[in-house]
Amino acid sequence: MKKLIVFISYIFITFNIFAQNYYEIPYVGKRSKLTKLSKDDENKFINNNSVQRIYDSFFTEKDDNFLSDYNIPAELTNIYKEEIPDENGNYKLVVYRVMYSLKRTTRCNLNENDETERKCIGQIIYLPFDGKYKQYEKYIYYGNELFQFSMSSVGVEAKNVQFRICGDNLFSFYTRLVYDYWSHGYDEDTLEYESEKFSENSICRTKLNNVMTKTKICDVQVDFPLIDTNNPFKYSIQNAFDGDPSTSYVEDTENDLFSFKFLHYNYKSNFVNDWFTKFKVINGYASTSDLYSNNNRIREFVVENEKENGDFEILSTFNCEDNTLNYQFFDLKPSLFYFGLTVNSIYKGLKYNDTALAEIDFYGKKNGWFFEGE
C-alpha cells in the first residue's frame, strides 16, 4: 500500500473528499451514526447553542500557542450530528461537529512549478452540558493550510478526536499528524521540502455523567502511520484501541518494523493507580483473512520497561502465533505502569509490505482491562 502513496497527493485533498470519508470511523464493532444537519436543524442548533457562523480570528494565541502569530478568519460550512454507541452498540452519546472553512491561504513551493494556494478546515466539537451543547474542542482539523511554527518553518497538520464508550467511561483518543517544511529565510518562495513528519497521541477519560470534564491519562508514542489520501486517520494508532478488529494501526517505516510506547504517567498522581499484569493483542490487519495474509504481521517483539534513571531494559521476548484473527494473551513479569513494545521480526505479507496491529489492551490488578467498562 504505502509504495503507492506519495506525499504530494496527500496535500491536494479537497473539502468534499474529507467530508465524505473521515466519518466512516467504527467504534467497538459499530460505526458512529453521523448525519449532516438540514438547514432548519442547523439554524436551530446555532441559535440554541450560541454557535458562531463567522470567526474573524478562528485561532489566536490564547487558543493555541503554535499559531500565536496568526488570526485566521473562518466561515461555517456545515454541521454533523454524531451518535456514539457503547460496547453493546446502543447509542448513548450525541456530539456535534461544526465544520469551518478557513479563509487564509498560503503558497508553498513544493517543487519549482508549484504555485498552488491551499486551504484548511477548522472544527469545533460540541458536547452536552446543562441542557445545551458547549464547546469541547476547537482546532484546525485536517487540510492543506501551511502555517508558520516558528521563524524558520511551516507545516501541514491533521488532528482527530475519536470517542469510545466503555461502561460509564468515555475515552477520547487524540491523534495529531504533522508534516514539517524547513525554510531558509522568510520568503515563502524559497521554501524547501524535506518531508519531516511526526505524530502525537493521547488518551483522556471521563464519566458519561460529566462529559465536559476530561482527564488525560496517558500518551502513546508510535511510529508514523501510513497515510490514506482520502482518510488520513484510516491507519492511525487510534484503531488499536477502538475495540474493533476490522480497523488497524499500520506503520510507515523504512524497515516495516515499529515501536509502541504506552505512557501511563498518571500512576504517579494516583488517578488510575494500577499496575499492568498482562496484555492482549489482535495481530495484523484482521478485518478479513485476505487482508490479514496480504499484509505483514508481528512475529517477534520485546517488552521494555523504563527504569528510575530513565534507561530502558528489555523484560521479555514474545512471539505471536500466525494465522489467527483472535486475541492473543501475554503475561507481564514484573507488572508495569509503563509499557513499551518493539517489533523485532515479522511474518511477510503476500501482497503488501505494511505491518499492522489491529487491537491492544492492558489488564491491571485493580481495574481489569483498561478499555473495557467497569
N, C-alpha and C positions, 0 to 999 in steps of 0.2 A: 504493500500500500504506500509506504512513505516515499518510495523511489519515484512515485508518480506525482507527488505533491511538492510543489515548489512555493517559495515564499511570495513570489510576485503575484501568483493567483490569490493568495491569502488576502492581500490588501485591496483587491478590487471587488470585494463583496458589496452588493447593493443592499439598501434597507429592506427591500421586498424579500430577498433571499433570507436575510436574517429573521424577519418576522415569521416566515413560513417554517423555518427549520429549527430555531432554537428551542421552541416549546415542546418538541417531541422528546421530552425527558421522562423516563419512567421512575416511579418511586415504589419500592417494595413490591415489585411484581405488577403494579398497576400504574398507569400513566396519570399524571395530574390532568384533570379536565380543565382545558383552557378555552375561554370564549371571548372573542372580541366584542366589546360593547357596541350596541346600536347608538346612533346619535342621541336619541332621547335618554337612554340609560347613561350614556357618557355625561350628558349635561346634568342629570340628577346627581351622579357621583361627584362631579366637580362642585356643584352648588352645596351639597350636603357635607362635604369634607374639606372645603376651603382649598381646593386644588388650583394651582396657578396654570393658566394656559400659556402665558408668555413669561420668560425669565430674561431680564436684562443681563443678569450675571448668574448663570447656572452653577458656576463654580467660583468660589472666592477663597482667599487664604484660610478663612475660618473653616470652610468645608473640607479642604484637602490641601495639605502643605505642599505637595509636589506640583500643584497647579497655582502656586501662590502669586505668580506674576500675571495671571490671566483672569479676565472677567468675560466668560463666554456666554453669549446670548443663545436662547433655545426656545423652540416653539413646540407645543404639544401636538403629537400626530395621532395617537390612538391609545386606548386603554384596554388591557386584558384582565379578565376575571379568572383567577386560578383557584381551583378547588383541589386541595391536597388530601390524599387518602391516608389512612392509618395502615398498620401492618395487615389488617383484615380486608382492606380495600374499601372501607367506609370513609366517605368524605367528611372530615372533622374540622377543617380549617379553610377559610376563604381569604385569599390575599389579592391585591390588585397591583398590576404592573403598569405604570403610567409611562409611556414612551415619548421621548422628545427628540426632535431633530436639532442638532447643534449647528449654529449658523456660521461660526468662524471656520474658514478653510485655510489650509497651508499647503504650499508646494514643496516637495522634497525630491531632489533628483536621484532616483534610484539607479538610473543609468543616464547616459549622455542626452538621450532624446526624450526623457520623461518630463513632461510639464503638467501632469495631472493634478487637479485640485481634488482633495479628498475630504469628505465629511465624516462626522462621527455621531453616535447615538447616545443620548442620555436616558437614564431610567430612574424613577423613584418607586420604591416598593412601599405599599400601604398595608398595615396590619390593623385588626380591630382593637379598639381601646375605648372604654366608657361609651359604648353605643355609637361611636363614629370610627372612621378609619384615620389613623395617624401615620405620618411619615416614619418609616423604619430605616430605610437606606436610600441614599441619594448618591449617584456616581455616574461618571462616564462609563458606558456599558461595553459595547463592542462596536468597533467601527474603524474608520480609516484616518481619523484625526492624528496628525503629527504635532506633538506639543513639546515644549521645552522642559526637560527635567532639571537642567542646570544651565550654566552659561556655555556649556560645551556639548550638549547632547539633546536630541529629541527622540521620540519613540512612538510606537503603536502599542496599545494595550487592550486587553479584554478582561472583563470582570464578570463573575457569575455567582449567584446565590441560589442554592437549591435547599429545599426543606424536606425533612423526613420526620414523620410522627411515629414514635415508639412508646406505646402505653400512654402515660401522661407527659412524656417528654417530647419536646420539639427540638430537633437538631437542625442547625443551619450550617451548610457547607459552603465555604467561600473559596473560590479559586480566582487567581489573578495571573494572567499570562502577559508577558511583556517582551516586545522586541525593541532593542535599542539601535539608534543610529548615532555615530560619533562624528562630530563636526570639527573642522579645523578653521576657526574663525567664526564670525557671526553672520555671514551672508548665507541665506538658505541655498543659494545656487551652488555653494561649494561643498554641500554635504556629501559624505561618502558612506556607503552602506557596508557594514561589517557583520551583520547577522548575529549580533549578540542577543541572547534570549535567556529568560529565567521565569520561574513561576513561584507563587506564594500561595499556600493553602492553610486554612484554619477552620476549626470546628467550634461552634458555640452551642450551648444547651440552655433551655429554659423550660418552664412548665406551661402547659397549654392554657391554664387559667391566668397567666400573666405573660402573654406572648411578646409584649413590648420590651421586657427586660431580658437581655441576653447576657450570658456569662461565657467568656472564651475559655475553653477547657483544654485545648491542645492545638499544636501546629503540626502539619505534615510536610515533610521535605521529601521530594521525589524527583527523579529526572524529568526533563521537559517532555510533555506528551506529544504524540502525533497530532497534527492539525488537519482537520477536515474543513475544506474551504466553505462548505455550506452550513456547518455546525461546529464552531471552533472548540466546543467543550465535549464533543462526542466521545473523546478518548481520554478525558482528564481524570485525575485521581478520585474525584467525587464518585465516579462509577464503582469504585471498590468498596464504598460504604453505603450504597443506596439499597441494599437488600435485594437487588435484582440481578441474578447471574447472567441475564441476557445483555448487560452492559459491562464494559471492561475498561480499565486503565490500559493504555498501550503506549510503550516508550517510543522515543525518537532519539536514540543514541547511535553512535558510530559502530559499537560492537554488539548491539542488540541486548546488552545486559543493563540492569538498573539497580539502584539502591533506594531504599524506602526507610524513612525515619518517622516514628510516631512519638512526638514530644509531649508527653502527658505532664506538663510542668506544673499544673495546679495541685499536684501531690503536696508540694511544699506549703501551699496555702490552705491545705486541708479541705478544699472544696469537694473533691472526689475521695481522696484519702484511701486509695485502693491499690493493690499490687496485682499485676497480671500474672497468672499462673499457667495459662495455656492460651493458644490462639488457634484459629481455623482459617483456611483459605479455600477458595474455589479457583483452581488453576486455569490459565489460558483464557481464550475468548470462548466462553461457554454458552453463547447464545444458541448455537446449533452444533451438531457433531462435525459438519463440514467446516464451519468457521474455526472450530477447535483444532482440527487437524491441519488446516491450511495456514495457521499462524503458529509462531513459536510458543512453547510453554516452558515454565520453570522446571528444571531438572534438579539442580542442587543449589541451596542457599545457606548462608550463615546468619546467625542471630548474634547481634552485638549489644553490649551494654556500655554506658558512659560511666566512668569512674569519677570519684570526687575530684581528682586533679584535672579532669577534662579529657583524659585519654580514653580511647575505646578498646575494649577487649572482646574477642570472639568467645562466646559461651558455648555454642553448639552448632553443628552442621547437620542439616536436614536434607532429605530427598523427597521430592513429590512423585507420587505414582502418576503414570501417564494413562491416557485413555479413560479418565473418569471425570465426569462433569459435576460431581457432588463435592461436598465439603470434605477436606482432609484435616485431621486434628493433630496438634503438636503440643507437647508439654514444655514449659519453661522452668528450668532449674539452673540457678535460683530464680525466684519470682522477680518481676521488674515493674517499674513505673515508666521507664524509658524503653522504647522498642526500636531496634534497628535491624533491617533485613537487607542483605546484599546478595544478589543473584550471581552465582559463580559459573553455572553452565545451564544449557537449555536443550529441550527437545526441538529439533528443527521443524518448521512448518513446511508443508508440501508446496505452498504457493507463495507465501509472503515471509519477509524477514523481520517481522514485528513480534515482540514478546508481550504477552498480555497477562493481566491479573484481573479476574472477574470480581472476587469478593475477599475481604479480610475482616476479621473481628477478633476481639480480645476478651478473655474471661478473667474477672477479678475475684479475689477472695470474698469480698463483701457484697459487691453489686452484680455479680454474674456477668453475662455477656454485655459488653459496653453499649452496643447499638440495638439492644432489644428492650422491650418495655419492662418496667418494674413489676 
